[in-house]
């Protein structure tokens, strides 16, 4: 009887031990699953918050390398496998990037991307490969192929499960990036088309006025040249010349806008004396409009800057024309040159100030933007002009690595200041 009681006690103890081990094992498994779930949640948040494809790829290979302790690679451009390398992370002494870009490995990657199936080590397709490759498949679209080193140490069932989860989340994140890129492209395309249509409307409106003036003046001159006094004929001819010059400058600005939008503007920089460039622009303007009072205040010493003199001349002409357009022939213009230091950079500064009506506050924050819809008879700005001159100014200055700002003066008038690196 005693031995029976002892045997039962032994069985009970063993059973309790087994139950305890099972409970502990389940607890450890639950903790592991909870830890894995938290990790995957973190991975998902970080990938979806990434700004671009590169950010998603880096998160993916970092997690694969750290959790699996294996070298990891991610291929996103499957059409150019032999031209660009993958995103890659090496784990300790594991395989290097060169092992993932051999012809055999790239073939396994290409097949995985084409068929949407796992390939490489541990699979029936390209089983001799160094890596095991999974397609990044989401919504029926393959966004790339992920790979981890698996030839020397086969993946366990748990590792394969984690690997697949990371691949699925990476595919979802890459899909989000692709959708956002398409939306952004659509927005940019719509804005570009809107700007183009507005620009064409502005061109049609603004070309009509000077052309009508030129046709009317020339017709009047032809019909009355025998009866008009020389002074009257000279006035008509000067008006035709003025309108023709304005049309020429406008066409130059339109051509510049076209080159800028097509990334065809070339900057030929040479060392130039700023005083000479400013003086030449002012001389050309004085010849066209001798009634306008222009005062040039030079710097304490001669300023040199690397610039495209023709473009900077166009910039100055646009600024002077802008003063005249809004202030009339009685406008007074002051051009001031100085050397300034901005963020430890020495700049040659040029300011063009006038005593005109100033810049309307509603326009001031957007003064250098290409917004033709605010021109040509809307609001305060009813003078002829397409509104692209100042946007051209900004583009020219920024192409030289400089800055440009505009402000209203405390008394009367406005000032536009630009600065170029000396």
C-alpha positions as CSV (number, residue, x, y, z in Angstrom):
1,X,0.0,0.0,0.0
2,X,2.8,2.4,0.9
3,X,4.6,1.8,-2.4
4,X,1.3,2.4,-4.2
5,X,0.9,5.8,-2.5
6,X,4.6,6.6,-3.3
7,X,4.1,5.7,-6.9
8,X,1.0,7.9,-7.2
9,X,2.8,10.7,-5.6
10,X,5.7,10.3,-8.1
11,X,3.3,10.3,-11.0
12,X,1.6,13.4,-9.6
13,X,4.9,15.2,-9.2
14,X,6.0,14.2,-12.8
15,X,2.6,15.4,-14.1
16,X,2.9,18.7,-12.3
17,X,6.4,19.1,-13.6
18,X,5.2,18.4,-17.2
19,X,2.3,20.7,-16.8
20,X,4.6,23.4,-15.4
21,X,6.9,23.0,-18.4
22,X,4.1,23.2,-20.8
23,X,2.7,26.3,-19.2
24,X,6.1,27.9,-19.2
25,X,6.6,26.9,-22.8
26,X,3.2,28.4,-23.8
27,X,4.0,31.5,-21.8
28,X,7.4,31.9,-23.5
29,X,5.7,31.4,-26.9
30,X,3.0,33.9,-26.0
31,X,5.7,36.4,-24.9
32,X,7.6,35.7,-28.1
33,X,4.5,36.2,-30.2
34,X,3.7,39.4,-28.3
35,X,7.3,40.7,-28.8
36,X,7.1,39.8,-32.5
37,X,3.7,41.5,-32.9
38,X,5.1,44.7,-31.3
39,X,8.1,44.5,-33.6
40,X,6.0,44.1,-36.7
41,X,3.7,47.0,-35.6
42,X,6.8,49.1,-35.2
43,X,8.1,48.0,-38.6
44,X,4.8,48.8,-40.2
45,X,4.6,52.3,-38.7
46,X,8.2,53.2,-39.6
47,X,7.8,51.9,-43.2
48,X,4.6,53.7,-43.8
49,X,6.0,57.0,-42.4
50,X,9.0,56.8,-44.7
51,X,9.3,59.7,-47.2
52,X,10.6,57.6,-50.1
53,X,11.4,54.2,-51.4
54,X,14.9,54.3,-50.0
55,X,13.6,54.8,-46.5
56,X,11.3,51.8,-46.8
57,X,14.1,49.6,-48.2
58,X,16.5,50.6,-45.4
59,X,14.0,49.7,-42.7
60,X,13.2,46.4,-44.3
61,X,16.8,45.2,-44.6
62,X,17.8,46.5,-41.2
63,X,15.0,44.5,-39.5
64,X,15.8,41.3,-41.6
65,X,19.5,41.6,-40.7
66,X,19.0,42.3,-37.0
67,X,16.2,39.7,-36.4
68,X,17.6,36.9,-38.6
69,X,21.2,37.7,-38.1
70,X,21.8,37.3,-41.8
71,X,22.9,39.5,-44.6
72,X,19.9,41.1,-46.4
73,X,19.4,42.7,-49.8
74,X,16.4,44.3,-51.4
75,X,16.0,44.9,-55.2
76,X,13.4,47.5,-56.3
77,X,14.4,48.2,-59.9
78,X,14.0,44.7,-61.5
79,X,14.4,46.1,-65.0
80,X,18.0,47.2,-64.3
81,X,19.4,44.5,-62.1
82,X,22.8,44.4,-63.7
83,X,23.2,48.2,-63.7
84,X,22.5,49.2,-60.1
85,X,23.2,47.4,-56.8
86,X,20.5,46.5,-54.2
87,X,19.9,48.1,-50.9
88,X,22.1,45.9,-48.7
89,X,23.1,45.2,-45.0
90,X,25.8,42.7,-44.0
91,X,25.4,40.8,-40.7
92,X,28.7,40.2,-39.0
93,X,30.9,37.9,-41.0
94,X,28.0,36.7,-43.2
95,X,27.9,37.1,-47.0
96,X,29.0,40.4,-48.5
97,X,27.1,42.4,-51.1
98,X,29.2,40.9,-53.9
99,X,27.6,37.5,-53.2
100,X,24.2,38.8,-54.0
101,X,25.0,40.4,-57.4
102,X,26.6,37.5,-59.2
103,X,24.8,36.4,-62.5
104,X,23.4,33.3,-60.7
105,X,21.9,35.4,-57.9
106,X,20.5,38.0,-60.2
107,X,18.9,35.3,-62.3
108,X,17.2,34.0,-59.1
109,X,16.0,37.5,-58.3
110,X,14.7,38.0,-61.8
111,X,12.7,34.7,-61.8
112,X,11.2,35.6,-58.4
113,X,10.1,39.0,-59.7
114,X,8.8,37.6,-62.9
115,X,6.9,34.6,-61.5
116,X,6.0,36.0,-58.1
117,X,7.4,33.0,-56.3
118,X,10.2,32.3,-53.8
119,X,13.5,31.3,-55.4
120,X,17.0,30.5,-54.3
121,X,18.4,28.5,-51.3
122,X,15.7,26.3,-49.7
123,X,13.4,26.4,-52.7
124,X,13.0,24.3,-55.9
125,X,14.0,27.2,-58.2
126,X,17.7,28.1,-58.4
127,X,18.3,26.1,-55.2
128,X,22.1,26.5,-55.4
129,X,21.8,30.3,-54.9
130,X,23.4,31.9,-51.8
131,X,20.2,33.8,-50.9
132,X,16.6,33.0,-50.6
133,X,14.4,35.5,-52.5
134,X,10.8,36.5,-51.9
135,X,8.8,38.7,-54.2
136,X,7.4,41.9,-52.7
137,X,3.8,41.3,-53.9
138,X,0.8,43.5,-53.1
139,X,-2.4,44.0,-54.9
140,X,-1.2,41.8,-57.8
141,X,1.8,44.1,-58.4
142,X,5.4,43.1,-57.7
143,X,7.3,46.1,-56.2
144,X,10.7,44.3,-55.9
145,X,12.4,41.3,-54.4
146,X,13.9,40.7,-51.0
147,X,16.8,38.4,-50.3
148,X,18.6,36.9,-47.2
149,X,21.6,34.7,-46.9
150,X,20.3,31.1,-46.5
151,X,22.7,28.7,-48.2
152,X,25.1,28.3,-45.3
153,X,22.4,28.2,-42.6
154,X,18.9,27.2,-43.8
155,X,16.0,29.3,-42.5
156,X,13.9,27.7,-39.7
157,X,10.1,27.7,-39.9
158,X,9.9,30.6,-37.5
159,X,12.4,32.6,-39.5
160,X,10.6,31.9,-42.8
161,X,7.4,33.2,-41.2
162,X,9.0,36.4,-40.0
163,X,10.8,36.8,-43.4
164,X,7.4,36.5,-45.2
165,X,5.8,39.0,-42.9
166,X,8.5,41.6,-43.5
167,X,8.3,41.0,-47.2
168,X,4.5,41.6,-47.1
169,X,4.8,44.8,-45.1
170,X,7.6,46.1,-47.3
171,X,5.4,45.5,-50.4
172,X,2.5,47.4,-48.8
173,X,4.7,50.3,-47.9
174,X,6.2,50.4,-51.4
175,X,2.7,50.4,-52.8
176,X,1.8,53.4,-50.7
177,X,4.9,55.2,-51.9
178,X,4.0,54.4,-55.5
179,X,0.4,55.6,-55.1
180,X,1.6,58.8,-53.4
181,X,4.1,59.4,-56.2
182,X,1.3,59.0,-58.8
183,X,-0.9,61.4,-56.9
184,X,1.9,64.0,-56.6
185,X,2.6,63.6,-60.3
186,X,-1.0,64.2,-61.1
187,X,-1.1,67.3,-58.9
188,X,2.1,68.7,-60.5
189,X,0.8,67.9,-64.0
190,X,-2.5,69.7,-63.2
191,X,-0.7,72.7,-61.8
192,X,1.6,72.8,-64.8
193,X,-1.3,72.7,-67.2
194,X,-3.1,75.4,-65.2
195,X,0.0,77.6,-65.3
196,X,0.5,77.0,-69.0
197,X,-3.1,77.9,-69.7
198,X,-2.9,81.1,-67.6
199,X,0.4,82.0,-69.3
200,X,-1.2,81.6,-72.7
201,X,-4.2,83.8,-71.7
202,X,-1.8,86.4,-70.4
203,X,0.3,86.4,-73.5
204,X,-2.8,86.7,-75.7
205,X,-4.0,89.7,-73.7
206,X,-0.7,91.5,-73.3
207,X,0.5,91.1,-76.9
208,X,-2.7,92.5,-78.3
209,X,-2.3,96.0,-76.7
210,X,1.1,96.9,-78.1
211,X,0.4,95.3,-81.4
212,X,-2.8,97.3,-81.7
213,X,-0.9,100.5,-80.8
214,X,1.8,99.7,-83.4
215,X,-0.7,99.0,-86.2
216,X,-2.8,102.1,-85.4
217,X,0.3,104.4,-85.2
218,X,1.8,103.0,-88.4
219,X,-1.5,103.3,-90.3
220,X,-2.1,106.8,-89.1
221,X,1.5,107.7,-90.2
222,X,1.0,106.2,-93.6
223,X,-2.4,107.9,-94.2
224,X,-1.3,111.4,-92.9
225,X,2.5,111.6,-93.5
226,X,2.0,114.5,-95.9
227,X,-0.1,116.5,-93.5
228,X,1.6,115.6,-90.2
229,X,4.3,117.8,-88.8
230,X,7.7,116.3,-88.3
231,X,7.3,116.5,-84.5
232,X,4.0,114.5,-84.7
233,X,5.6,111.9,-87.0
234,X,8.5,111.6,-84.6
235,X,6.1,110.9,-81.7
236,X,4.3,108.2,-83.6
237,X,7.6,106.5,-84.6
238,X,8.9,106.7,-81.0
239,X,5.7,105.1,-79.8
240,X,6.1,102.3,-82.4
241,X,9.7,101.8,-81.3
242,X,8.8,101.8,-77.6
243,X,6.1,99.1,-78.2
244,X,8.5,97.1,-80.3
245,X,11.2,97.2,-77.6
246,X,8.6,96.1,-75.0
247,X,7.5,93.2,-77.2
248,X,11.1,92.2,-77.7
249,X,11.8,92.1,-73.9
250,X,8.5,90.2,-73.4
251,X,9.5,87.6,-75.9
252,X,12.9,87.2,-74.3
253,X,11.2,86.6,-70.9
254,X,8.8,84.1,-72.4
255,X,11.7,82.2,-74.0
256,X,13.6,82.3,-70.7
257,X,10.5,80.8,-68.9
258,X,10.4,78.1,-71.6
259,X,14.1,77.2,-71.1
260,X,13.7,77.2,-67.3
261,X,10.7,74.9,-67.5
262,X,12.6,72.5,-69.8
263,X,15.8,72.8,-67.7
264,X,17.7,74.2,-70.7
265,X,18.9,77.5,-69.1
266,X,22.7,77.5,-69.3
267,X,24.7,79.7,-66.9
268,X,28.0,80.8,-68.4
269,X,29.7,82.4,-65.4
270,X,32.7,84.7,-65.7
271,X,34.3,87.1,-63.3
272,X,32.6,90.5,-63.9
273,X,32.7,93.9,-62.2
274,X,29.3,94.5,-60.8
275,X,29.5,98.3,-61.4
276,X,30.0,97.7,-65.1
277,X,27.0,95.3,-65.5
278,X,24.8,97.7,-63.5
279,X,26.0,100.7,-65.4
280,X,25.5,99.1,-68.8
281,X,21.9,98.1,-67.9
282,X,21.1,101.6,-66.6
283,X,22.6,103.2,-69.7
284,X,20.4,101.0,-72.0
285,X,17.4,101.9,-69.9
286,X,18.2,105.7,-69.9
287,X,18.5,105.5,-73.7
288,X,15.0,104.1,-74.0
289,X,13.5,106.4,-71.3
290,X,15.6,109.5,-70.9
291,X,12.9,111.2,-68.8
292,X,13.3,108.6,-65.9
293,X,15.6,109.8,-63.1
294,X,18.1,107.0,-62.2
295,X,20.7,107.5,-59.5
296,X,23.5,104.9,-59.1
297,X,25.2,104.6,-55.7
298,X,28.4,102.6,-56.0
299,X,30.0,100.5,-53.2
300,X,33.1,101.7,-51.3
301,X,35.3,99.4,-53.4
302,X,35.0,97.6,-56.7
303,X,32.9,94.5,-56.4
304,X,33.5,91.4,-58.5
305,X,31.2,88.4,-58.8
306,X,31.0,85.3,-61.0
307,X,28.0,85.7,-63.2
308,X,26.4,85.4,-66.6
309,X,26.4,89.1,-67.5
310,X,23.7,88.8,-70.1
311,X,21.3,87.1,-67.6
312,X,22.1,89.6,-64.8
313,X,21.5,92.4,-67.4
314,X,18.1,90.9,-68.2
315,X,17.4,90.7,-64.4
316,X,18.2,94.5,-64.0
317,X,16.1,95.4,-67.0
318,X,13.2,93.5,-65.7
319,X,13.5,95.4,-62.3
320,X,13.8,98.8,-64.0
321,X,10.9,98.0,-66.3
322,X,8.8,97.0,-63.3
323,X,9.5,100.4,-61.6
324,X,8.5,102.3,-64.7
325,X,5.4,100.2,-65.3
326,X,4.0,101.0,-61.9
327,X,5.4,104.5,-61.4
328,X,5.3,106.1,-64.8
329,X,7.9,108.3,-66.5
330,X,8.1,110.6,-63.4
331,X,9.4,107.8,-61.3
332,X,12.8,108.2,-59.4
333,X,15.0,105.1,-59.2
334,X,18.0,104.6,-57.0
335,X,20.3,101.6,-57.6
336,X,22.6,100.9,-54.6
337,X,25.5,98.4,-54.5
338,X,27.2,97.0,-51.3
339,X,29.1,94.1,-50.1
340,X,27.2,92.1,-47.3
341,X,27.8,89.0,-45.3
342,X,25.0,86.5,-45.0
343,X,25.6,83.3,-43.0
344,X,29.3,83.7,-43.3
345,X,29.1,84.2,-47.1
346,X,30.2,87.4,-48.7
347,X,27.7,88.6,-51.3
348,X,27.6,91.5,-53.7
349,X,24.2,93.2,-53.1
350,X,22.2,95.3,-55.5
351,X,19.0,97.1,-54.5
352,X,16.6,98.8,-56.9
353,X,14.4,101.3,-55.1
354,X,11.7,103.7,-56.4
355,X,9.3,106.3,-55.1
356,X,6.3,104.8,-56.7
357,X,3.0,103.5,-55.2
358,X,4.7,100.5,-53.6
359,X,3.7,96.8,-53.8
360,X,0.1,95.8,-52.8
361,X,0.2,93.7,-49.6
362,X,-1.8,90.9,-51.1
363,X,0.8,90.5,-53.9
364,X,4.0,91.0,-51.8
365,X,4.2,87.4,-50.5
366,X,3.8,85.9,-54.0
367,X,5.7,88.6,-55.9
368,X,8.3,86.3,-57.5
369,X,5.9,83.5,-58.3
370,X,4.8,82.8,-61.8
371,X,1.2,83.8,-61.4
372,X,0.0,85.4,-64.6
373,X,-3.6,85.3,-63.4
374,X,-3.0,88.2,-61.1
375,X,-1.9,90.4,-64.0
376,X,-3.6,91.9,-67.0
377,X,-6.3,94.0,-65.6
378,X,-7.1,92.4,-62.2
379,X,-7.1,94.4,-59.1
380,X,-4.4,97.0,-58.6
381,X,-2.1,95.7,-61.2
382,X,-3.7,96.9,-64.4
383,X,-0.6,98.0,-66.3
384,X,0.5,95.9,-69.2
385,X,2.8,93.1,-68.3
386,X,2.6,89.4,-68.1
387,X,3.9,89.1,-64.5
388,X,6.7,86.7,-65.5
389,X,9.5,89.3,-65.3
390,X,10.0,89.0,-61.5
391,X,9.8,85.2,-61.6
392,X,12.5,85.3,-64.2
393,X,14.5,87.5,-61.8
394,X,14.2,85.0,-59.0
395,X,15.2,82.1,-61.3
396,X,18.3,84.0,-62.5
397,X,19.4,84.9,-59.0
398,X,18.9,81.4,-57.6
399,X,20.8,79.9,-60.6
400,X,23.7,82.0,-59.5
401,X,23.4,80.8,-55.9
402,X,22.1,84.1,-54.7
403,X,19.0,85.5,-53.0
404,X,16.3,88.1,-53.9
405,X,13.8,89.8,-51.7
406,X,11.2,92.6,-52.0
407,X,9.8,95.1,-49.5
408,X,7.8,98.3,-49.3
409,X,9.7,101.4,-48.0
410,X,8.4,103.2,-44.9
411,X,7.7,106.4,-46.7
412,X,6.8,105.8,-50.3
413,X,7.8,103.3,-52.9
414,X,9.3,99.8,-52.9
415,X,12.7,98.1,-53.1
416,X,13.9,94.9,-54.6
417,X,17.3,93.6,-53.5
418,X,19.3,90.7,-54.9
419,X,22.7,89.4,-53.8
420,X,25.2,87.3,-55.7
421,X,28.2,85.4,-54.3
422,X,31.4,87.5,-54.7
